[in-house]
Structure formats: C-alpha cells, structure tokens
Amino acid sequence: MGALRICVDARVPGSGAVGGVEQVMIGLASGLSKLADGDEEYLFLTYRDAAEWLRPYVHGPCRIISSPAGTRGYRWKQLLNTTVPAARSTWHELSSVIGSRTIKVPKSDGTIEKAGAEVLHFANQNGFLTEVPTIYHPHDLQHVHLPEFFTRRERLVREVIYRTFCEQAQMVGVVSSWGKRDLIQHYHLPEDKVRVVPLAPVSMVYPTPSGEDLTSTQRKYSLPEAFIFYPAQTWAHKNHIGLLEALAILRDRHGSIIHFVSSGRLTEFFPAIQRRVRDLRLTDQVRFLGFVSPLELQSLYTLCNSVVIPSKFEAASFPLWEAFLAGVPVACSNVTSLPKQAGDAALIFDPDRPEEIAEAILRLWTEEALRRTLVERGKKNVARFTWDRTAHTFRAHYRRLASRPLTEEDRELLAAPPLL
C-alpha cells in the first residue's frame, strides 16, 4: 500500500478575497506541512493563476497542484458586486424566479482524480461532484438565521450547494459544537457524520513585527496614538454600523472621543457604512484600511488598545483568537459560538444594543486592571488551540475515511471531546 494522497481544495482568487476561509487554508497548509512522521502526501489544489498567496506556507509533505481553471470569472463577478450592487440584486431576484434548475453544481474536471487523491478536503463552502471520499465545510448557515443579508437568489444558491455537498460528503467538518447542533437541526444530518475540529489563530504562523515594522505601519496608515481595532471584511453581518453607533454614544453621552480602525476587504456594503460614518459625524475618528498584509495585521494588533468584535453571526472568530494570542483585551458579541470561544477572557455584549457595545468599549479603554486580567485569561484560553493539533486531527480523519490503519494517537484525537 503506497502513501495516502490527500487533496485540499484551496481554490480562492488570491490573498484578501475570502477572509476567514483563506485563513483556514493557510493554517491548514502550515500545520500539515509540519507532519513529517506519517506516510501521507498533501496536494493543495489552486487556480492556475492564483497560487502565490499560499506558496509560502506549503512545504514538507505538501505541494501545490493547479486547476486548469483561472480566476477571471470570479473577478468579473466581484467587480459587478462592488461597482453596481443594485444591478446585482436585480439580476439575482429575477433569476431566482426560474428556480433551482438554473443553479449548476460543478463536476470534477478530473484534476484530483488524475493526481491520485484518495480523500478530498473541501475547506471552502464551494466544491464539485466527485467519486473521491470528501470532507466538506459549510462553515455556517448564516443565510438561514439572517436571511435579510442575502438576496433570494443567494439564499437559493447556498441551499442547493450546501445540501448537495453535505449529502456527498463522508464527513462534514465544523469548528464548534454550536455549529454541529445547527447543521444537524437544519439539514437533518446524521450526528456521527458531523465532526467538530477546532481551528486556531492563523496569526501564529505570521511574522512577528519589529519596532521598525510598527513604526512603518503607523506612518503608512497615519494611525492615532490609541485606537480600538476590528479586523473584518465589511459585510453587513459584521456589524460595523453597531460599533459606529456605540462610538457616537460615547462621544455624545460621555464626552469620550475614541478612535476606531478596521482592516479587511471593502465589500459592496461599505458605502452604507460610509454613509453612517458621515451621518454620525465620525469621519475624524474612523479609518477603514482595506486589506492589509499579514505583517501589518500583526502590527495593528500590537498597536491597538483593544479589539472589539460586534458581529451578528460567526461560526467562530479568528480575530478573537488572534487578539488573545497578541495579548490584547477583547469585547465581543454574545451570539452563536462566541461566548463559549471567549470564555471568561472577554467582555460580552448584545450586538443589537449599541449602548452595551459602548459600555464594553469604555471599560476596556479606562480600566487598566480589567485589561490585564482579560489579557492573562485570553492567553490561557487560546493556548489550547494550535494548528499542530488541528493538522493531527484532520490526518486521523483522512486515514479513517481512506480505511488506512490508525495509530493510538489517531484514536485518541478522534475520541477526544471537542474543545469548542
């Protein structure tokens, strides 16, 4: 019996395009690249014109293979979404009337079969039909819980794609027990098919900024001396608007002028955020930087006063883990899996109540003893999660799905209760 060959679908259009999904792939590549004690080969499938973003993290038993397809179609779609959102919405609403017959579920182009893959890991919500045993990550069912943030067409596409690939998969991967319960409830999946494999902060594989790096980042973005930080693409559910309203409350009711910096790709919802900034007269307090490099992201964590995560929905929050790892105090929403992920290491608030967000920000801004306590607790919390453990756990599942012999460590990891 030869080496077990696993393929990880890493087809994204490049750095900064897909937020947390990109981080999952980088973390998984870095973790699997360090597994030198097994007889496995890991193939990372990328678009033919979009592999460089992943290459620095792939080595050892891992290598990149290219799909014949390129990213041109995706980039045209992204341009349409960001420049003419009204046309996008109209087209989606019209096309959804035709029904699910217009939604084509892609089939394998043969690349992974020709490469000899015995297990295929879809780390993205998209995928394709194949006879190769698969692991599929729907990541979250946000469209079920917050349908107002999606067009009718988008909800329909998600339902067809998610249900098709959940049905095809031999294993459906989730990051938390909350996510597992949610999938089982809404998609009626067998309990033993849905497996919890917690992830880890991808920032642990990013470079550590020097003093010169911190100065360079501060100058490049003209950062204030003190600021709160929220790294998140500007989707509506990320709730930047709720945070802005909290800042206005702090200014108007408490006389506290607190600066806010956000990084992450600017989506089609960003104009609505800009309008709210102007309406609340916060232009001088707020900076949206767009996508930043890993080194700049690390610098921003080091420079900020605290991290505030007002999201209305998360499968799990990478910024929460990253802030813990960076030694930064955090306040976050009380939704989905976030309270369990935060534990006692963050202030918790209702994301629909800006006054609660404001209170949490003010406490982080003014209470030094609280900040020290949260930092200490955060470091203990995040120490449980590593990409090494995640990679070993997925390797055990790859072996299980390929009917390969399991080690004692594999059995222990597969039987271990979920950390999240």
Secondary structure, 3 states (H helix, E strand, C coil): CCCEEEEEECCCCCCCCCCHHHHHHHHHHHHHHCCCCCCEEEEEEEECCECCCCHHHCCCCEEEEEECCCCHHHHHHHHHHHHCHHHHHHHHHHHHCCCHHHCCCCECCCHHHHCCCCEEEECCCCCCECCCCEEECCCCCHHHHCHHHCCHHHHHHHHHHHHHHHHHCCEEEECCHHHHHHHHHHHCCCHHHEEECCCCCHHHHCCCCCHHHHHHHHHHCCCCCCCEEEECCCCHHHCHHHHHHHHHHHHHHHCCCCCEEEECCCCCCHHHHHHHHHHCCCCCCEEECCCCCHHHHHHHHHHCCEEEECCCCCCCCHHHHHHHHHCCCEEEECCCCHHHHHCCCCEEECCCCHHHHHHHHHHHHHCHHHHHHHHHHHHHHHCCCCHHHHHHHHHHHHHHHCCCCCCHHHHHHHHCCCCC
